[in-house]
Amino acid sequence: MMTHEALIEIVGLVRLFGATRVLDGVSLTVGSGEAVALLGPNGSGKSTLLKIVATLLRPTRGTARVLGHDCVREAEAVRAGLGLIAHGAHVYDDLTALENLRFWTTLSGLPADRERLTAALGDVALERHAGIRVRTFSVGMKRRLALARLSLARPRVLLLDEPFAGLDQRGRKWLQTRLEAFKAGGGALLMATHSFGRELEIADRLAILAGGRVALDTPRGALGSDDVQRLYAAHTEDAAL
């Protein structure tokens, strides 16, 4: 049986917001060359879990490690090897595509020479739009610009929140190809989603969050969309009882 080096290790995570227990002892691993789709209803803790792994939020208890580094005590080392694509692209509308990349690489301490930045735009099919202000971009173009940042940083771990939201069919196919290539190169993907579409085609495992816990963690295998929906309904309903 093939084994994968664990790039994301989550053990016993608990997160409280006041008296509300959003995460209640979540444990999960994602190995190199593996993609895990994180499914769950609103309020199940998907975004909270991603924020903890991304070092944007501290857990109340438990640990999360990325590339062997603790997400609380070694946050800077975690960020150096991690890329995050949130639900919004988080780009600057008043800057051009090239200026966005130059600003981000300068803040990140990465080389910001024009040739390198232009190559990154070419990698996401935006080189012809390098000098255009981002406010004119479609949702899909902004998402590709956000991905260009990742091609510059070359992380080993990607966290994705609804990665295909707002993309047209061409954009979805393009992104799927890129994520498959990232995974094939030994990267680890953790994707939070409500969808049973292309995310499932990429995923090697499915983890269903319900009631702040992992209700199911299973290989995707030959499961189709209908199979996943049945599992999802059964486990989320069980957790709510």
N, C-alpha and C positions, 0 to 999 in steps of 0.2 A: 504494500500500500504506500502510495506516494505521500511524503510528509513535506510540510512547508514551514519555513522559519516564521515564527510568530512576530509580526511587525506591529500589531495592535494587541495589547493584553489588558482586558478589563476584568477586575475581580471585586465582587461584592460592593458595587457602587450604590450608594444611597445619596439622594439629594432631597433636602427639605426646603420648601418655600413657606416659611411660617409653620403652620400646623399641617400643611399639605405635603405628603410624601410622594414626590413625582417619580423618583427612582427608588426601588425597594430591593436592593441586593442583586443588581444586574452583573452578570459575568458573561464575557464574550471574547473570543479571539479571532483575529483575521491574519492569515498567513501570507507570505510572499506569493505572488501570482494568483491571488484569490480575491474574489469580490463577494461581499455579503450585502444583501438587500435587507434593510431594516424596515419592517412593516409595522403598522399600528394605527389605531384611531387617533383623532385629535386628543391631546392631553395625555398620551401614553408615555411621553418622555423621550421621543425620538430626537427632537431638536436639542433638548437638555443634554442628552448623552453625547451628541456631536460637539456641543459647546465645551463639555468637560474634556473630551479627547483633544479638542483644538486649543486647549489652555485658556479659553475665554471665561470659564466658570469653574469654581472649585467644588469638589464633591463634599458632602457632609461627612461621609465615611467611605471607606473602600479606596481602591487605587486604579489608576489608568496609566499604562505605559505605552509609549510609541518608540519603536526602534531601540528598546531597552531603557529609555529615559522616562523618569517619572513626570507626569504631566503637571504636577504642582511644584515639586522641588527642582525640576530641571526644565522649566517651561521654555527657556530660550533654545536649548538643544532640541526639544520636541519641534518647535516651530521651524527650525532649520531643515528638518526632513519631511515636513508635512505641507500639503496644499489643501486649501479649503475653497470650495465653490458653494456659496450660500444660495438661498432661494433667489435673492437679488444679486445682480452681477457685481455691484459695489464698484463701479467705475465713475470717473469724474466727467460729467456731461460737458463742462465748459472747456475741457482740454481735448486736444486731438488724440487719435489713437496712439500715435508715437509719443506724445507728451505724457499720456497715461503710463505707458511702459517706462519711460525715462524717470518719471516721478517715483514709481513703485520700486524700480531697481536701485535708485539712489537711496531711498529710505531703507531698503533691505541690505545695503552694502554690497550689491552685485555690480559687475561691470555694466556701464550704461552707454557704450559706444554705439553710434548710429547703425553700423553694419549688423551688429548683434541684435539690436532691437528690430530692425527691418526684417531680418531673417525670422524672428519670432512671429512677426505679423504675417509673413509669407507662409509660415507653418500652419496658420489658421485661416488662410485665404483672405487676409485683410490688407495685403501690401498696397493695393490700389487705393486704400482708404486711409493711409498713414497720416495725411495732413488734414483730415476732415474731423470736425468737432463731433464728439461722441453723442451729443444730444440728437443728432440726425440718424443715429443707428437704430436698426430694429432690435427687438429683444434677443433674437438669435445672434446678431452681430456683437452685441454687448457680451453675451455669454462666451462667444469665441474669443473676444478680447481678454476676458477674465482667464480663459484657458491659455492664452499666449503668455500670461504671467507665469503660469506653471511650467511652460516649456523653457522659460528662462531659469527658473529655480531648480527644475528637475527633482522634485520630491520623490520619495519612495512610497509615501502614503498619501492617498487622496480621500478627503471627506466631502461628500456631495449631498446637498439637500435639494430634493426634487430636480435632479440634473436635466431632465428633458422637458421641464415645464416651459411653455411659451415658445418652443421651437417648432418650425414647420417640418414636414416630412423629410426634406433634404437635410435640414439641420440635425434632425434626430439620427439619421443614418450616419452623417458625418461624425457626430459625437460618439455614437456607438462604436464606430471603427477606431476612433482615437482611444477610447477607454479599453477596448479589447487589446490594442497594442500596448497600452500602459501595463495592463495585467500580464500580458505575455512577456514583458520585459522584467517581470519579477516584482512589480508594484502591488500594493494592497489597497483595495477599495472598500469603503464603508459608505453605503448609500441609504439615506432616509427617503422614503417615498410612500405615497398613497396609491401609486399606479401599479397595474399588473401587466405593463407593456414591455418596452425595451429594457427596462431595468432588470426584469426577470430573465431576459435573454442573456444578459451579461453575468448575472449572479451565479455563483457556484453554490451558495448557501442562502437560506432564508431564515431570518430571525424575526419572530413576531413578538412585539412588545404589547403588553396589556396589563393594566393595573400596576404599572411601574416595574413589572417583572418580565423576564424572557419566558413567554408562554410556550414557545416552540423554537427550536434551533435545529434545522434539518437540511441535508443536501437537496439542492433543487432537482438534480437528476433529470428524469423525464417528465417531471410535473409540468403540466400545461397551465394556462391561465385559469381555466375552470377548476382544476384541482387545487390551485393555490387559493382561489376565492373560497372554496369549501373549507379548507384548513383554516383560513383567516377567520371566517364566520364562526366556526366551531370554537376556536381558541379564544377569540375576543369575547364571545358570548359567555363561555365558561368562566372567564376571568371576571366578568361583570356580575356574576351571580353571588 
